[in-house]
Structure formats: C-alpha cells, structure tokens
C-alpha cells in the first residue's frame, strides 16, 4: 500500500511537454525505471 490517507491525490502526466524544463533530467530517471 502506498498510503493509508483517505484523500490521496494521484496525478498522471501523459504529455511531458507540460513539465518545466528545469525539472528534466535528460532521461536518466526514465532509463533507471526501464532497467528495474
């Protein structure tokens, strides 16, 4: 279980253009996720 909170918000972003340029990591996090 991720959380026991009753009012948890869960966001799914399908368009990465909405993510601020300052938050991009040149794909490092996505590459790590694919490996696991």
C-alpha positions as CSV (number, residue, x, y, z in Angstrom):
1,X,0.0,0.0,0.0
2,X,1.3,3.4,-1.0
3,X,-0.6,5.4,1.6
4,X,-3.4,5.0,4.1
5,X,-4.7,8.5,3.6
6,X,-8.4,8.7,2.5
7,X,-8.0,11.7,0.3
8,X,-4.8,11.0,-1.7
9,X,-4.2,12.8,-5.0
10,X,-2.6,10.8,-7.8
11,X,-1.5,12.6,-10.9
12,X,-0.7,11.0,-14.3
13,X,1.1,13.2,-16.8
14,X,0.9,11.9,-20.3
15,X,2.3,15.0,-22.1
16,X,5.9,15.6,-20.9
17,X,5.9,19.0,-22.6
18,X,3.9,20.2,-19.5
19,X,6.9,19.5,-17.2
20,X,9.1,22.6,-16.7
21,X,12.4,22.4,-18.5
22,X,14.2,22.9,-15.1
23,X,12.7,19.5,-14.0
24,X,14.0,17.5,-16.9
25,X,17.0,15.2,-16.2
26,X,17.8,14.2,-19.8
27,X,16.0,10.8,-19.4
28,X,18.1,9.5,-16.5
29,X,15.1,8.7,-14.3
30,X,13.2,7.1,-17.1
31,X,16.2,4.9,-18.1
32,X,16.6,3.8,-14.5
33,X,12.8,2.9,-14.3
34,X,13.1,0.8,-17.5
35,X,16.0,-1.2,-16.1
36,X,14.0,-2.1,-13.0
